[in-house]
Amino acid sequence: MTRQSRDAGEVLVRVGGVVFGVGTLATVVTFVPFLFHLQRLPSIAYGLSMLMPAGLLLALVGLFTTARAESRRRRAAREAAASS
């Protein structure tokens, strides 16, 4: 395992992607009754649709976290090279 794959930001991006996928699936499932004039789903199904933006937010936070960590690593390497 490399150092980057263990970063907290990378984990957040992966978890965010999974949560986004589940939310997308729930959103598609909630639209099916409207398209085929079926009985409405319980409210929990519509609540699960809110996982889509939550997953997007998690992934974005992970991207920013990874970018900040990479910036810190580059700065530390640059300072170490300058002090040598």
PyMOL Python script that loads the backbone (N, CA, C, O; Angstrom):
from pymol import cmd

cmd.read_pdbstr("""\
ATOM      1  N   MET A   1       0.831  -1.177   0.000  1.00  0.00           N
ATOM      2  CA  MET A   1       0.000   0.000   0.000  1.00  0.00           C
ATOM      3  C   MET A   1       0.877   1.241   0.000  1.00  0.00           C
ATOM      4  O   MET A   1       1.835   1.333   0.767  1.00  0.00           O
ATOM      5  N   THR A   2       0.552   2.178  -0.846  1.00  0.00           N
ATOM      6  CA  THR A   2       1.340   3.400  -0.889  1.00  0.00           C
ATOM      7  C   THR A   2       0.854   4.373   0.165  1.00  0.00           C
ATOM      8  O   THR A   2      -0.189   4.183   0.791  1.00  0.00           O
ATOM      9  N   ARG A   3       1.628   5.405   0.338  1.00  0.00           N
ATOM     10  CA  ARG A   3       1.289   6.393   1.349  1.00  0.00           C
ATOM     11  C   ARG A   3      -0.009   7.113   0.991  1.00  0.00           C
ATOM     12  O   ARG A   3      -0.837   7.375   1.863  1.00  0.00           O
ATOM     13  N   GLN A   4      -0.186   7.433  -0.290  1.00  0.00           N
ATOM     14  CA  GLN A   4      -1.373   8.177  -0.691  1.00  0.00           C
ATOM     15  C   GLN A   4      -2.655   7.368  -0.530  1.00  0.00           C
ATOM     16  O   GLN A   4      -3.697   7.937  -0.206  1.00  0.00           O
ATOM     17  N   SER A   5      -2.607   6.062  -0.747  1.00  0.00           N
ATOM     18  CA  SER A   5      -3.829   5.272  -0.635  1.00  0.00           C
ATOM     19  C   SER A   5      -4.292   5.143   0.818  1.00  0.00           C
ATOM     20  O   SER A   5      -5.442   4.780   1.064  1.00  0.00           O
ATOM     21  N   ARG A   6      -3.418   5.433   1.780  1.00  0.00           N
ATOM     22  CA  ARG A   6      -3.794   5.352   3.185  1.00  0.00           C
ATOM     23  C   ARG A   6      -4.247   6.695   3.734  1.00  0.00           C
ATOM     24  O   ARG A   6      -4.693   6.768   4.879  1.00  0.00           O
ATOM     25  N   ASP A   7      -4.143   7.754   2.948  1.00  0.00           N
ATOM     26  CA  ASP A   7      -4.537   9.073   3.426  1.00  0.00           C
ATOM     27  C   ASP A   7      -6.025   9.113   3.759  1.00  0.00           C
ATOM     28  O   ASP A   7      -6.838   8.423   3.143  1.00  0.00           O
ATOM     29  N   ALA A   8      -6.356   9.934   4.743  1.00  0.00           N
ATOM     30  CA  ALA A   8      -7.763  10.082   5.133  1.00  0.00           C
ATOM     31  C   ALA A   8      -8.584  10.658   3.986  1.00  0.00           C
ATOM     32  O   ALA A   8      -9.751  10.302   3.822  1.00  0.00           O
ATOM     33  N   GLY A   9      -7.997  11.531   3.201  1.00  0.00           N
ATOM     34  CA  GLY A   9      -8.709  12.115   2.072  1.00  0.00           C
ATOM     35  C   GLY A   9      -9.089  11.083   1.040  1.00  0.00           C
ATOM     36  O   GLY A   9     -10.182  11.131   0.475  1.00  0.00           O
ATOM     37  N   GLU A  10      -8.192  10.149   0.792  1.00  0.00           N
ATOM     38  CA  GLU A  10      -8.480   9.090  -0.181  1.00  0.00           C
ATOM     39  C   GLU A  10      -9.626   8.204   0.303  1.00  0.00           C
ATOM     40  O   GLU A  10     -10.478   7.792  -0.484  1.00  0.00           O
ATOM     41  N   VAL A  11      -9.637   7.921   1.581  1.00  0.00           N
ATOM     42  CA  VAL A  11     -10.720   7.110   2.155  1.00  0.00           C
ATOM     43  C   VAL A  11     -12.041   7.859   2.039  1.00  0.00           C
ATOM     44  O   VAL A  11     -13.064   7.258   1.710  1.00  0.00           O
ATOM     45  N   LEU A  12     -12.031   9.156   2.303  1.00  0.00           N
ATOM     46  CA  LEU A  12     -13.254   9.956   2.190  1.00  0.00           C
ATOM     47  C   LEU A  12     -13.776   9.975   0.760  1.00  0.00           C
ATOM     48  O   LEU A  12     -14.986   9.920   0.541  1.00  0.00           O
ATOM     49  N   VAL A  13     -12.877  10.052  -0.209  1.00  0.00           N
ATOM     50  CA  VAL A  13     -13.306  10.046  -1.605  1.00  0.00           C
ATOM     51  C   VAL A  13     -13.968   8.723  -1.950  1.00  0.00           C
ATOM     52  O   VAL A  13     -15.013   8.699  -2.600  1.00  0.00           O
ATOM     53  N   ARG A  14     -13.368   7.628  -1.520  1.00  0.00           N
ATOM     54  CA  ARG A  14     -13.954   6.311  -1.813  1.00  0.00           C
ATOM     55  C   ARG A  14     -15.296   6.123  -1.125  1.00  0.00           C
ATOM     56  O   ARG A  14     -16.251   5.655  -1.745  1.00  0.00           O
ATOM     57  N   VAL A  15     -15.377   6.485   0.150  1.00  0.00           N
ATOM     58  CA  VAL A  15     -16.640   6.357   0.882  1.00  0.00           C
ATOM     59  C   VAL A  15     -17.691   7.277   0.268  1.00  0.00           C
ATOM     60  O   VAL A  15     -18.851   6.891   0.120  1.00  0.00           O
ATOM     61  N   GLY A  16     -17.285   8.484  -0.084  1.00  0.00           N
ATOM     62  CA  GLY A  16     -18.208   9.419  -0.730  1.00  0.00           C
ATOM     63  C   GLY A  16     -18.740   8.879  -2.041  1.00  0.00           C
ATOM     64  O   GLY A  16     -19.913   9.070  -2.362  1.00  0.00           O
ATOM     65  N   GLY A  17     -17.894   8.209  -2.799  1.00  0.00           N
ATOM     66  CA  GLY A  17     -18.339   7.611  -4.056  1.00  0.00           C
ATOM     67  C   GLY A  17     -19.371   6.520  -3.846  1.00  0.00           C
ATOM     68  O   GLY A  17     -20.347   6.424  -4.591  1.00  0.00           O
ATOM     69  N   VAL A  18     -19.154   5.699  -2.829  1.00  0.00           N
ATOM     70  CA  VAL A  18     -20.109   4.628  -2.527  1.00  0.00           C
ATOM     71  C   VAL A  18     -21.435   5.222  -2.043  1.00  0.00           C
ATOM     72  O   VAL A  18     -22.504   4.790  -2.473  1.00  0.00           O
ATOM     73  N   VAL A  19     -21.362   6.202  -1.158  1.00  0.00           N
ATOM     74  CA  VAL A  19     -22.581   6.837  -0.642  1.00  0.00           C
ATOM     75  C   VAL A  19     -23.330   7.532  -1.782  1.00  0.00           C
ATOM     76  O   VAL A  19     -24.558   7.472  -1.844  1.00  0.00           O
ATOM     77  N   PHE A  20     -22.604   8.183  -2.671  1.00  0.00           N
ATOM     78  CA  PHE A  20     -23.215   8.838  -3.825  1.00  0.00           C
ATOM     79  C   PHE A  20     -23.916   7.804  -4.710  1.00  0.00           C
ATOM     80  O   PHE A  20     -25.023   8.043  -5.191  1.00  0.00           O
ATOM     81  N   GLY A  21     -23.272   6.668  -4.920  1.00  0.00           N
ATOM     82  CA  GLY A  21     -23.880   5.610  -5.728  1.00  0.00           C
ATOM     83  C   GLY A  21     -25.160   5.080  -5.122  1.00  0.00           C
ATOM     84  O   GLY A  21     -26.142   4.872  -5.834  1.00  0.00           O
ATOM     85  N   VAL A  22     -25.165   4.859  -3.812  1.00  0.00           N
ATOM     86  CA  VAL A  22     -26.371   4.389  -3.125  1.00  0.00           C
ATOM     87  C   VAL A  22     -27.481   5.445  -3.235  1.00  0.00           C
ATOM     88  O   VAL A  22     -28.644   5.114  -3.465  1.00  0.00           O
ATOM     89  N   GLY A  23     -27.109   6.702  -3.070  1.00  0.00           N
ATOM     90  CA  GLY A  23     -28.089   7.781  -3.201  1.00  0.00           C
ATOM     91  C   GLY A  23     -28.645   7.886  -4.608  1.00  0.00           C
ATOM     92  O   GLY A  23     -29.831   8.159  -4.790  1.00  0.00           O
ATOM     93  N   THR A  24     -27.797   7.671  -5.604  1.00  0.00           N
ATOM     94  CA  THR A  24     -28.255   7.701  -6.986  1.00  0.00           C
ATOM     95  C   THR A  24     -29.237   6.567  -7.256  1.00  0.00           C
ATOM     96  O   THR A  24     -30.270   6.769  -7.895  1.00  0.00           O
ATOM     97  N   LEU A  25     -28.913   5.390  -6.772  1.00  0.00           N
ATOM     98  CA  LEU A  25     -29.809   4.250  -6.934  1.00  0.00           C
ATOM     99  C   LEU A  25     -31.150   4.511  -6.245  1.00  0.00           C
ATOM    100  O   LEU A  25     -32.204   4.198  -6.799  1.00  0.00           O
ATOM    101  N   ALA A  26     -31.114   5.079  -5.044  1.00  0.00           N
ATOM    102  CA  ALA A  26     -32.349   5.392  -4.325  1.00  0.00           C
ATOM    103  C   ALA A  26     -33.162   6.441  -5.074  1.00  0.00           C
ATOM    104  O   ALA A  26     -34.391   6.371  -5.091  1.00  0.00           O
ATOM    105  N   THR A  27     -32.501   7.404  -5.689  1.00  0.00           N
ATOM    106  CA  THR A  27     -33.203   8.429  -6.455  1.00  0.00           C
ATOM    107  C   THR A  27     -33.900   7.822  -7.667  1.00  0.00           C
ATOM    108  O   THR A  27     -35.051   8.150  -7.956  1.00  0.00           O
ATOM    109  N   VAL A  28     -33.208   6.944  -8.369  1.00  0.00           N
ATOM    110  CA  VAL A  28     -33.811   6.287  -9.525  1.00  0.00           C
ATOM    111  C   VAL A  28     -35.009   5.447  -9.093  1.00  0.00           C
ATOM    112  O   VAL A  28     -36.049   5.457  -9.752  1.00  0.00           O
ATOM    113  N   VAL A  29     -34.862   4.726  -7.991  1.00  0.00           N
ATOM    114  CA  VAL A  29     -35.957   3.875  -7.504  1.00  0.00           C
ATOM    115  C   VAL A  29     -37.165   4.714  -7.093  1.00  0.00           C
ATOM    116  O   VAL A  29     -38.301   4.277  -7.275  1.00  0.00           O
ATOM    117  N   THR A  30     -36.948   5.892  -6.551  1.00  0.00           N
ATOM    118  CA  THR A  30     -38.088   6.722  -6.135  1.00  0.00           C
ATOM    119  C   THR A  30     -38.815   7.336  -7.317  1.00  0.00           C
ATOM    120  O   THR A  30     -39.986   7.693  -7.195  1.00  0.00           O
ATOM    121  N   PHE A  31     -38.147   7.469  -8.466  1.00  0.00           N
ATOM    122  CA  PHE A  31     -38.821   8.022  -9.637  1.00  0.00           C
ATOM    123  C   PHE A  31     -39.636   6.982 -10.399  1.00  0.00           C
ATOM    124  O   PHE A  31     -40.542   7.347 -11.148  1.00  0.00           O
ATOM    125  N   VAL A  32     -39.339   5.717 -10.228  1.00  0.00           N
ATOM    126  CA  VAL A  32     -40.055   4.660 -10.958  1.00  0.00           C
ATOM    127  C   VAL A  32     -41.560   4.707 -10.700  1.00  0.00           C
ATOM    128  O   VAL A  32     -42.320   4.624 -11.665  1.00  0.00           O
ATOM    129  N   PRO A  33     -42.039   4.835  -9.460  1.00  0.00           N
ATOM    130  CA  PRO A  33     -43.496   4.894  -9.260  1.00  0.00           C
ATOM    131  C   PRO A  33     -44.156   6.080  -9.969  1.00  0.00           C
ATOM    132  O   PRO A  33     -45.305   5.970 -10.399  1.00  0.00           O
ATOM    133  N   PHE A  34     -43.465   7.194 -10.098  1.00  0.00           N
ATOM    134  CA  PHE A  34     -44.032   8.342 -10.792  1.00  0.00           C
ATOM    135  C   PHE A  34     -44.161   8.078 -12.294  1.00  0.00           C
ATOM    136  O   PHE A  34     -45.135   8.500 -12.918  1.00  0.00           O
ATOM    137  N   LEU A  35     -43.196   7.393 -12.862  1.00  0.00           N
ATOM    138  CA  LEU A  35     -43.199   7.144 -14.300  1.00  0.00           C
ATOM    139  C   LEU A  35     -44.226   6.096 -14.710  1.00  0.00           C
ATOM    140  O   LEU A  35     -44.816   6.191 -15.786  1.00  0.00           O
ATOM    141  N   PHE A  36     -44.440   5.104 -13.861  1.00  0.00           N
ATOM    142  CA  PHE A  36     -45.337   4.010 -14.203  1.00  0.00           C
ATOM    143  C   PHE A  36     -46.662   4.064 -13.432  1.00  0.00           C
ATOM    144  O   PHE A  36     -47.421   3.095 -13.436  1.00  0.00           O
ATOM    145  N   HIS A  37     -46.937   5.185 -12.777  1.00  0.00           N
ATOM    146  CA  HIS A  37     -48.183   5.399 -12.039  1.00  0.00           C
ATOM    147  C   HIS A  37     -48.455   4.278 -11.040  1.00  0.00           C
ATOM    148  O   HIS A  37     -49.555   3.730 -10.983  1.00  0.00           O
ATOM    149  N   LEU A  38     -47.434   3.951 -10.257  1.00  0.00           N
ATOM    150  CA  LEU A  38     -47.551   2.936  -9.221  1.00  0.00           C
ATOM    151  C   LEU A  38     -47.779   3.607  -7.877  1.00  0.00           C
ATOM    152  O   LEU A  38     -47.782   4.833  -7.772  1.00  0.00           O
ATOM    153  N   GLN A  39     -47.971   2.785  -6.851  1.00  0.00           N
ATOM    154  CA  GLN A  39     -48.164   3.320  -5.508  1.00  0.00           C
ATOM    155  C   GLN A  39     -46.862   3.956  -5.022  1.00  0.00           C
ATOM    156  O   GLN A  39     -45.771   3.454  -5.293  1.00  0.00           O
ATOM    157  N   ARG A  40     -46.997   5.074  -4.297  1.00  0.00           N
ATOM    158  CA  ARG A  40     -45.817   5.779  -3.794  1.00  0.00           C
ATOM    159  C   ARG A  40     -45.046   4.922  -2.804  1.00  0.00           C
ATOM    160  O   ARG A  40     -45.611   4.076  -2.112  1.00  0.00           O
ATOM    161  N   LEU A  41     -43.749   5.159  -2.753  1.00  0.00           N
ATOM    162  CA  LEU A  41     -42.884   4.447  -1.812  1.00  0.00           C
ATOM    163  C   LEU A  41     -42.959   5.107  -0.441  1.00  0.00           C
ATOM    164  O   LEU A  41     -43.409   6.247  -0.330  1.00  0.00           O
ATOM    165  N   PRO A  42     -42.522   4.403   0.610  1.00  0.00           N
ATOM    166  CA  PRO A  42     -42.496   5.017   1.947  1.00  0.00           C
ATOM    167  C   PRO A  42     -41.515   6.199   1.988  1.00  0.00           C
ATOM    168  O   PRO A  42     -40.637   6.328   1.135  1.00  0.00           O
ATOM    169  N   SER A  43     -41.685   7.027   2.971  1.00  0.00           N
ATOM    170  CA  SER A  43     -40.864   8.236   3.090  1.00  0.00           C
ATOM    171  C   SER A  43     -39.375   7.937   3.233  1.00  0.00           C
ATOM    172  O   SER A  43     -38.542   8.751   2.836  1.00  0.00           O
ATOM    173  N   ILE A  44     -39.034   6.792   3.788  1.00  0.00           N
ATOM    174  CA  ILE A  44     -37.625   6.455   3.975  1.00  0.00           C
ATOM    175  C   ILE A  44     -36.906   6.364   2.627  1.00  0.00           C
ATOM    176  O   ILE A  44     -35.715   6.661   2.540  1.00  0.00           O
ATOM    177  N   ALA A  45     -37.613   5.961   1.591  1.00  0.00           N
ATOM    178  CA  ALA A  45     -37.001   5.885   0.261  1.00  0.00           C
ATOM    179  C   ALA A  45     -36.591   7.270  -0.217  1.00  0.00           C
ATOM    180  O   ALA A  45     -35.531   7.434  -0.821  1.00  0.00           O
ATOM    181  N   TYR A  46     -37.426   8.262   0.053  1.00  0.00           N
ATOM    182  CA  TYR A  46     -37.083   9.627  -0.339  1.00  0.00           C
ATOM    183  C   TYR A  46     -35.953  10.168   0.535  1.00  0.00           C
ATOM    184  O   TYR A  46     -35.136  10.967   0.077  1.00  0.00           O
ATOM    185  N   GLY A  47     -35.912   9.731   1.783  1.00  0.00           N
ATOM    186  CA  GLY A  47     -34.807  10.120   2.662  1.00  0.00           C
ATOM    187  C   GLY A  47     -33.475   9.554   2.186  1.00  0.00           C
ATOM    188  O   GLY A  47     -32.440  10.212   2.286  1.00  0.00           O
ATOM    189  N   LEU A  48     -33.510   8.319   1.663  1.00  0.00           N
ATOM    190  CA  LEU A  48     -32.282   7.715   1.148  1.00  0.00           C
ATOM    191  C   LEU A  48     -31.757   8.467  -0.076  1.00  0.00           C
ATOM    192  O   LEU A  48     -30.563   8.421  -0.370  1.00  0.00           O
ATOM    193  N   SER A  49     -32.632   9.147  -0.776  1.00  0.00           N
ATOM    194  CA  SER A  49     -32.188   9.941  -1.921  1.00  0.00           C
ATOM    195  C   SER A  49     -31.260  11.073  -1.485  1.00  0.00           C
ATOM    196  O   SER A  49     -30.455  11.563  -2.276  1.00  0.00           O
ATOM    197  N   MET A  50     -31.376  11.479  -0.238  1.00  0.00           N
ATOM    198  CA  MET A  50     -30.512  12.553   0.265  1.00  0.00           C
ATOM    199  C   MET A  50     -29.076  12.085   0.474  1.00  0.00           C
ATOM    200  O   MET A  50     -28.203  12.892   0.793  1.00  0.00           O
ATOM    201  N   LEU A  51     -28.824  10.796   0.297  1.00  0.00           N
ATOM    202  CA  LEU A  51     -27.448  10.313   0.378  1.00  0.00           C
ATOM    203  C   LEU A  51     -26.620  10.788  -0.818  1.00  0.00           C
ATOM    204  O   LEU A  51     -25.394  10.867  -0.736  1.00  0.00           O
ATOM    205  N   MET A  52     -27.282  11.100  -1.911  1.00  0.00           N
ATOM    206  CA  MET A  52     -26.568  11.540  -3.107  1.00  0.00           C
ATOM    207  C   MET A  52     -25.770  12.827  -2.849  1.00  0.00           C
ATOM    208  O   MET A  52     -24.563  12.839  -3.092  1.00  0.00           O
ATOM    209  N   PRO A  53     -26.393  13.903  -2.369  1.00  0.00           N
ATOM    210  CA  PRO A  53     -25.590  15.095  -2.087  1.00  0.00           C
ATOM    211  C   PRO A  53     -24.618  14.901  -0.919  1.00  0.00           C
ATOM    212  O   PRO A  53     -23.553  15.517  -0.884  1.00  0.00           O
ATOM    213  N   ALA A  54     -24.990  14.043   0.035  1.00  0.00           N
ATOM    214  CA  ALA A  54     -24.083  13.780   1.151  1.00  0.00           C
ATOM    215  C   ALA A  54     -22.814  13.075   0.656  1.00  0.00           C
ATOM    216  O   ALA A  54     -21.713  13.376   1.117  1.00  0.00           O
ATOM    217  N   GLY A  55     -22.975  12.144  -0.277  1.00  0.00           N
ATOM    218  CA  GLY A  55     -21.821  11.461  -0.859  1.00  0.00           C
ATOM    219  C   GLY A  55     -20.945  12.413  -1.649  1.00  0.00           C
ATOM    220  O   GLY A  55     -19.718  12.334  -1.593  1.00  0.00           O
ATOM    221  N   LEU A  56     -21.578  13.314  -2.385  1.00  0.00           N
ATOM    222  CA  LEU A  56     -20.816  14.317  -3.131  1.00  0.00           C
ATOM    223  C   LEU A  56     -20.020  15.204  -2.179  1.00  0.00           C
ATOM    224  O   LEU A  56     -18.857  15.513  -2.438  1.00  0.00           O
ATOM    225  N   LEU A  57     -20.634  15.603  -1.100  1.00  0.00           N
ATOM    226  CA  LEU A  57     -19.943  16.435  -0.108  1.00  0.00           C
ATOM    227  C   LEU A  57     -18.771  15.691   0.514  1.00  0.00           C
ATOM    228  O   LEU A  57     -17.694  16.263   0.681  1.00  0.00           O
ATOM    229  N   LEU A  58     -18.966  14.428   0.858  1.00  0.00           N
ATOM    230  CA  LEU A  58     -17.866  13.627   1.420  1.00  0.00           C
ATOM    231  C   LEU A  58     -16.699  13.523   0.438  1.00  0.00           C
ATOM    232  O   LEU A  58     -15.539  13.672   0.824  1.00  0.00           O
ATOM    233  N   ALA A  59     -17.008  13.271  -0.813  1.00  0.00           N
ATOM    234  CA  ALA A  59     -15.956  13.143  -1.820  1.00  0.00           C
ATOM    235  C   ALA A  59     -15.211  14.462  -2.007  1.00  0.00           C
ATOM    236  O   ALA A  59     -13.988  14.463  -2.147  1.00  0.00           O
ATOM    237  N   LEU A  60     -15.922  15.573  -2.012  1.00  0.00           N
ATOM    238  CA  LEU A  60     -15.264  16.875  -2.159  1.00  0.00           C
ATOM    239  C   LEU A  60     -14.376  17.191  -0.964  1.00  0.00           C
ATOM    240  O   LEU A  60     -13.275  17.717  -1.125  1.00  0.00           O
ATOM    241  N   VAL A  61     -14.855  16.870   0.234  1.00  0.00           N
ATOM    242  CA  VAL A  61     -14.027  17.077   1.432  1.00  0.00           C
ATOM    243  C   VAL A  61     -12.775  16.217   1.348  1.00  0.00           C
ATOM    244  O   VAL A  61     -11.688  16.661   1.716  1.00  0.00           O
ATOM    245  N   GLY A  62     -12.925  14.990   0.866  1.00  0.00           N
ATOM    246  CA  GLY A  62     -11.763  14.122   0.689  1.00  0.00           C
ATOM    247  C   GLY A  62     -10.774  14.667  -0.319  1.00  0.00           C
ATOM    248  O   GLY A  62      -9.564  14.588  -0.109  1.00  0.00           O
ATOM    249  N   LEU A  63     -11.281  15.222  -1.419  1.00  0.00           N
ATOM    250  CA  LEU A  63     -10.388  15.812  -2.424  1.00  0.00           C
ATOM    251  C   LEU A  63      -9.610  16.989  -1.846  1.00  0.00           C
ATOM    252  O   LEU A  63      -8.402  17.101  -2.054  1.00  0.00           O
ATOM    253  N   PHE A  64     -10.301  17.865  -1.122  1.00  0.00           N
ATOM    254  CA  PHE A  64      -9.613  19.010  -0.517  1.00  0.00           C
ATOM    255  C   PHE A  64      -8.607  18.570   0.539  1.00  0.00           C
ATOM    256  O   PHE A  64      -7.528  19.152   0.650  1.00  0.00           O
ATOM    257  N   THR A  65      -8.954  17.548   1.314  1.00  0.00           N
ATOM    258  CA  THR A  65      -8.038  17.027   2.326  1.00  0.00           C
ATOM    259  C   THR A  65      -6.780  16.455   1.685  1.00  0.00           C
ATOM    260  O   THR A  65      -5.670  16.702   2.156  1.00  0.00           O
ATOM    261  N   THR A  66      -6.955  15.695   0.616  1.00  0.00           N
ATOM    262  CA  THR A  66      -5.812  15.125  -0.091  1.00  0.00           C
ATOM    263  C   THR A  66      -4.946  16.219  -0.698  1.00  0.00           C
ATOM    264  O   THR A  66      -3.718  16.146  -0.642  1.00  0.00           O
ATOM    265  N   ALA A  67      -5.580  17.232  -1.276  1.00  0.00           N
ATOM    266  CA  ALA A  67      -4.822  18.322  -1.879  1.00  0.00           C
ATOM    267  C   ALA A  67      -4.006  19.083  -0.833  1.00  0.00           C
ATOM    268  O   ALA A  67      -2.854  19.441  -1.078  1.00  0.00           O
ATOM    269  N   ARG A  68      -4.600  19.324   0.318  1.00  0.00           N
ATOM    270  CA  ARG A  68      -3.856  20.021   1.383  1.00  0.00           C
ATOM    271  C   ARG A  68      -2.690  19.181   1.895  1.00  0.00           C
ATOM    272  O   ARG A  68      -1.605  19.708   2.139  1.00  0.00           O
ATOM    273  N   ALA A  69      -2.909  17.884   2.057  1.00  0.00           N
ATOM    274  CA  ALA A  69      -1.835  17.011   2.531  1.00  0.00           C
ATOM    275  C   ALA A  69      -0.692  16.961   1.514  1.00  0.00           C
ATOM    276  O   ALA A  69       0.480  16.996   1.888  1.00  0.00           O
ATOM    277  N   GLU A  70      -1.035  16.879   0.247  1.00  0.00           N
ATOM    278  CA  GLU A  70      -0.004  16.863  -0.798  1.00  0.00           C
ATOM    279  C   GLU A  70       0.756  18.185  -0.837  1.00  0.00           C
ATOM    280  O   GLU A  70       1.969  18.198  -1.049  1.00  0.00           O
ATOM    281  N   SER A  71       0.058  19.282  -0.635  1.00  0.00           N
ATOM    282  CA  SER A  71       0.712  20.587  -0.595  1.00  0.00           C
ATOM    283  C   SER A  71       1.684  20.675   0.576  1.00  0.00           C
ATOM    284  O   SER A  71       2.788  21.202   0.442  1.00  0.00           O
ATOM    285  N   ARG A  72       1.258  20.150   1.732  1.00  0.00           N
ATOM    286  CA  ARG A  72       2.148  20.151   2.896  1.00  0.00           C
ATOM    287  C   ARG A  72       3.383  19.294   2.644  1.00  0.00           C
ATOM    288  O   ARG A  72       4.491  19.672   3.026  1.00  0.00           O
ATOM    289  N   ARG A  73       3.196  18.136   2.000  1.00  0.00           N
ATOM    290  CA  ARG A  73       4.341  17.266   1.699  1.00  0.00           C
ATOM    291  C   ARG A  73       5.323  17.948   0.757  1.00  0.00           C
ATOM    292  O   ARG A  73       6.536  17.877   0.955  1.00  0.00           O
ATOM    293  N   ARG A  74       4.793  18.609  -0.270  1.00  0.00           N
ATOM    294  CA  ARG A  74       5.678  19.307  -1.212  1.00  0.00           C
ATOM    295  C   ARG A  74       6.428  20.440  -0.537  1.00  0.00           C
ATOM    296  O   ARG A  74       7.618  20.640  -0.778  1.00  0.00           O
ATOM    297  N   ARG A  75       5.725  21.182   0.311  1.00  0.00           N
ATOM    298  CA  ARG A  75       6.367  22.297   1.017  1.00  0.00           C
ATOM    299  C   ARG A  75       7.468  21.788   1.936  1.00  0.00           C
ATOM    300  O   ARG A  75       8.545  22.380   2.004  1.00  0.00           O
ATOM    301  N   ALA A  76       7.200  20.678   2.653  1.00  0.00           N
ATOM    302  CA  ALA A  76       8.206  20.107   3.546  1.00  0.00           C
ATOM    303  C   ALA A  76       9.408  19.603   2.758  1.00  0.00           C
ATOM    304  O   ALA A  76      10.548  19.778   3.189  1.00  0.00           O
ATOM    305  N   ALA A  77       9.167  18.984   1.616  1.00  0.00           N
ATOM    306  CA  ALA A  77      10.275  18.510   0.787  1.00  0.00           C
ATOM    307  C   ALA A  77      11.090  19.671   0.232  1.00  0.00           C
ATOM    308  O   ALA A  77      12.317  19.599   0.160  1.00  0.00           O
ATOM    309  N   ARG A  78      10.408  20.732  -0.157  1.00  0.00           N
ATOM    310  CA  ARG A  78      11.087  21.921  -0.673  1.00  0.00           C
ATOM    311  C   ARG A  78      11.941  22.571   0.416  1.00  0.00           C
ATOM    312  O   ARG A  78      13.070  22.986   0.156  1.00  0.00           O
ATOM    313  N   GLU A  79      11.406  22.660   1.630  1.00  0.00           N
ATOM    314  CA  GLU A  79      12.157  23.250   2.741  1.00  0.00           C
ATOM    315  C   GLU A  79      13.347  22.368   3.121  1.00  0.00           C
ATOM    316  O   GLU A  79      14.419  22.879   3.446  1.00  0.00           O
ATOM    317  N   ALA A  80      13.162  21.052   3.080  1.00  0.00           N
ATOM    318  CA  ALA A  80      14.264  20.140   3.402  1.00  0.00           C
ATOM    319  C   ALA A  80      15.369  20.249   2.366  1.00  0.00           C
ATOM    320  O   ALA A  80      16.550  20.201   2.709  1.00  0.00           O
ATOM    321  N   ALA A  81      14.992  20.397   1.098  1.00  0.00           N
ATOM    322  CA  ALA A  81      15.990  20.536   0.038  1.00  0.00           C
ATOM    323  C   ALA A  81      16.722  21.875   0.143  1.00  0.00           C
ATOM    324  O   ALA A  81      17.916  21.958  -0.145  1.00  0.00           O
ATOM    325  N   ALA A  82      16.006  22.917   0.555  1.00  0.00           N
ATOM    326  CA  ALA A  82      16.606  24.228   0.666  1.00  0.00           C
ATOM    327  C   ALA A  82      17.582  24.315   1.850  1.00  0.00           C
ATOM    328  O   ALA A  82      18.570  25.047   1.795  1.00  0.00           O
ATOM    329  N   SER A  83      17.295  23.562   2.917  1.00  0.00           N
ATOM    330  CA  SER A  83      18.147  23.616   4.103  1.00  0.00           C
ATOM    331  C   SER A  83      19.386  22.731   3.975  1.00  0.00           C
ATOM    332  O   SER A  83      20.311  22.836   4.779  1.00  0.00           O
ATOM    333  N   SER A  84      19.403  21.872   2.975  1.00  0.00           N
ATOM    334  CA  SER A  84      20.562  20.962   2.799  1.00  0.00           C
ATOM    335  C   SER A  84      21.726  21.643   2.166  1.00  0.00           C
ATOM    336  O   SER A  84      22.765  21.018   1.953  1.00  0.00           O
TER     337      SER A  84
END
""", "prot")
cmd.dss("prot")
cmd.show_as("cartoon", "prot")
cmd.util.cbc("prot")
cmd.orient("prot")
